[in-house]
Amino acid sequence: MRRLLIISLLMLTIATVKAQDITRNGKLTISGYTELYYSYAFNKPADHTMPPFVYSYNRTNEVNLNLGFIKANYTSDNIRANLALMAGTYANANLAAEPGVLKNLYEANAGIKLSKSANLWVDAGVFASHIGFESAVGKDCWVLTRGILSDNTPYYEAGAKLTYTTADGKLTASALYLNGWQRIQRQDGNNKPAGGVQLTWQPTENITFNYSNYLGTEGADSVGVRRFYHDFYTIIQLTPKFGITAAIDYGTQQKSKTDKSSNHIISPVFIARYKLAEQWAVAGRIEYYRDPNGMIISTGTPNGFKTTGYSVNLDYSPFPNAVIRLEGKVLNSKDPIFMKDNMQVAANQVITTSLAVSF
């Protein structure tokens, strides 16, 4: 017992010395995030699961954890690294294709600065996606639940990227080599390169313009089809209280390995947010997603996936690091693609509430 105590004290001393040495020339930060939610779907799915194109907040009629993670971040003048482990229904749904412990990996990357004079970095590992304006962290998004567009583009990606930011910080450009469309582990039989670019311009602190794209091959090499995806969005804070986000995505994909013609998807989104008071805010979203040939969302119905969504939410932030939210959402489809009482219907209504805390 005494020997075990001595060994434990030695290990603690070594760990403390190493931590002091690590942070001597840099900064090590430990942070975390937890978001609980409850959704009530008026269609009352028997398995308590939202439609298959919903990947965040996808459980109904139960209190559950959407996303919780603990994160370590290290930064210095020339080195940066992030490691975050997670749990929740977000991880279960979005990382279902990943093996083993990779399902619980929210972020794991490291980077080095390549130039003494320029802000040029190379990073490798698992990152948040370069596509889209909504992240997995609900507290950072204007609307409680994610839109159809966000749920059906990557939340995460794995690979390497080269990033340059101008001296004034207004323009950031990235080039990426990726393992695939929302994949940590490459798909079996797929050896084709994938990647994309991201250009972000902030002419003022209240305006952001972004263009991102992705080019890769979906499926094994023997049957793989080329996907080319474009993401455009702008965020404008018109006044200290009122802001808007407008986005439109457009993607194409070969119909088959031997057919060079393409299927297409297009999805515009508009969000407005108004701060009622210091602790209160309201936001609304209008969205449309058109995927008639099942390029990303397959329905097996005559018109495919052609769905309009409306949502409105109320936020209360009793503290800067906590928010309580309530949202109502309605989805209307051209075809009856939703289930209610064992029958197919064209509408889906959901009420969701959440409690999110960052630390």
Long-range contacts (C-beta under 8 A, 24 or more apart in sequence): 22-74, 25-76, 25-77, 26-74, 26-75, 26-76, 26-77, 26-79, 27-74, 27-75, 27-76, 28-72, 28-73, 28-74, 29-72, 29-73, 29-74, 29-75, 30-70, 30-71, 30-72, 30-73, 31-70, 31-71, 31-73, 31-358, 31-359, 32-68, 32-69, 32-70, 32-71, 32-358, 32-359, 33-67, 33-68, 33-69, 33-71, 33-137, 33-139, 33-356, 33-357, 33-358, 33-359, 34-65, 34-67, 34-68, 34-356, 34-357, 35-65, 35-66, 35-67, 35-68, 35-88, 35-137, 35-138, 35-139, 35-354, 35-355, 35-356, 35-357, 36-63, 36-64, 36-65, 36-66, 36-354, 36-355, 36-356, 37-63, 37-64, 37-65, 37-66, 37-352, 37-353, 37-354, 37-355, 38-62, 38-63, 38-64, 38-352, 38-353, 38-354, 39-350, 39-351, 39-352, 40-350, 40-351, 40-352, 41-348, 41-349, 41-350, 42-340, 42-348, 42-349, 42-350, 43-338, 43-339, 43-340, 43-345, 43-348, 43-349, 44-340, 44-341, 45-339, 50-350, 51-337, 51-338, 51-348, 53-148, 53-151, 53-152, 53-297, 53-305, 54-151, 55-90, 55-93, 55-94, 55-146, 55-151, 55-152, 55-155, 56-89, 56-90, 56-93, 56-94, 56-136, 56-138, 56-145, 56-146, 56-150, 56-151, 57-89, 57-144, 57-145, 57-146, 57-352, 57-354, 58-89, 58-93, 59-89, 60-350, 64-88, 64-89, 65-89, 66-90, 66-138, 66-354, 67-91, 67-136, 67-137, 67-138, 69-106, 69-107, 71-106, 71-107, 77-113, 78-112, 78-113, 79-110, 79-111, 79-112, 79-113, 80-110, 80-111, 80-121, 80-123, 81-109, 81-110, 81-111, 82-107, 82-108, 82-109, 82-110, 82-125, 83-107, 83-108, 84-108, 90-136, 90-155, 94-136, 94-155, 94-156, 94-182, 95-156, 95-184, 97-183, 98-183, 98-184, 98-185, 99-185, 102-184, 102-185, 105-184, 106-136, 106-156, 107-156, 118-164, 119-164, 119-165, 119-166, 119-167, 120-162, 120-163, 120-164, 121-162, 121-163, 121-164, 122-160, 122-161, 122-162, 122-163, 123-160, 123-161, 123-163, 124-159, 124-160, 124-161, 125-158, 126-156, 126-157, 126-158, 126-184, 127-156, 127-157, 127-158, 127-161, 128-155, 128-156, 128-157, 129-153, 129-154, 129-155, 129-156, 129-157, 129-182, 130-157, 130-161, 130-174, 130-176, 130-196, 130-198, 130-212, 131-196, 131-212, 131-214, 131-229, 131-231, 132-212, 132-231, 132-233, 132-247, 133-210, 133-233, 133-235, 133-245, 133-247, 137-358, 138-325, 138-354, 138-356, 139-323, 139-356, 139-358, 142-243, 142-245, 142-271, 142-273, 142-283, 142-285, 143-271, 143-283, 143-284, 143-285, 143-311, 143-313, 143-327, 144-311, 144-313, 144-315, 144-325, 144-326, 144-327, 144-352, 144-353, 144-354, 145-311, 145-327, 145-329, 145-350, 145-352, 147-269, 147-285, 147-287, 147-309, 148-267, 148-287, 148-289, 148-297, 148-307, 148-309, 148-331, 149-247, 149-249, 149-267, 149-269, 149-287, 149-289, 152-289, 152-296, 152-297, 153-182, 153-229, 153-231, 153-249, 154-181, 154-182, 154-214, 155-182, 156-182, 156-184, 157-182, 157-183, 158-183, 158-184, 158-185, 159-194, 159-195, 169-202, 170-201, 170-202, 170-203, 171-199, 171-200, 171-201, 171-202, 172-198, 172-199, 172-200, 173-197, 173-198, 173-199, 173-200, 174-198, 178-214, 178-216, 180-216, 180-218, 181-214, 181-216, 181-218, 181-227, 187-219, 187-220, 188-220, 189-219, 189-220, 189-221, 189-222, 190-217, 190-219, 190-220, 190-221, 190-224, 191-221, 192-216, 192-217, 192-221, 192-224, 196-229, 206-236, 206-237, 206-238, 207-234, 207-235, 207-236, 207-237, 208-234, 208-235, 208-236, 209-233, 209-234, 210-234, 218-253, 222-257, 223-256, 223-257, 224-257, 225-253, 225-254, 225-255, 225-256, 225-257, 226-253, 226-254, 227-251, 227-252, 227-253, 227-254, 228-252, 228-253, 233-269, 240-275, 241-274, 241-275, 242-272, 242-273, 242-274, 242-275, 243-272, 243-273, 244-270, 244-271, 244-272, 244-273, 245-269, 245-270, 245-271, 245-272, 245-273, 246-270, 246-271, 251-295, 251-296, 252-295, 253-295, 255-293, 263-291, 263-292, 263-293, 263-294, 263-295, 264-292, 264-293, 264-295, 265-289, 265-290, 265-291, 265-295, 265-296, 266-290, 279-316, 279-317, 279-318, 280-314, 280-315, 280-316, 280-317, 281-314, 281-315, 281-317, 282-312, 282-313, 282-314, 282-315, 283-312, 283-313, 283-315, 284-310, 284-311, 284-312, 284-313, 285-309, 285-310, 285-311, 285-312, 286-310, 299-335, 299-337, 301-335, 301-336, 301-337, 302-335, 303-334, 303-335, 304-335, 305-333, 305-337, 306-333, 306-334, 306-335, 307-331, 307-332, 307-333, 307-334, 307-337, 308-332, 308-333, 321-357, 321-358, 321-359, 322-355, 322-356, 322-357, 322-358, 323-355, 323-356, 324-353, 324-354, 324-355, 325-352, 325-353, 325-354, 325-355, 325-356, 326-351, 326-352, 326-353, 327-351, 327-352, 327-353
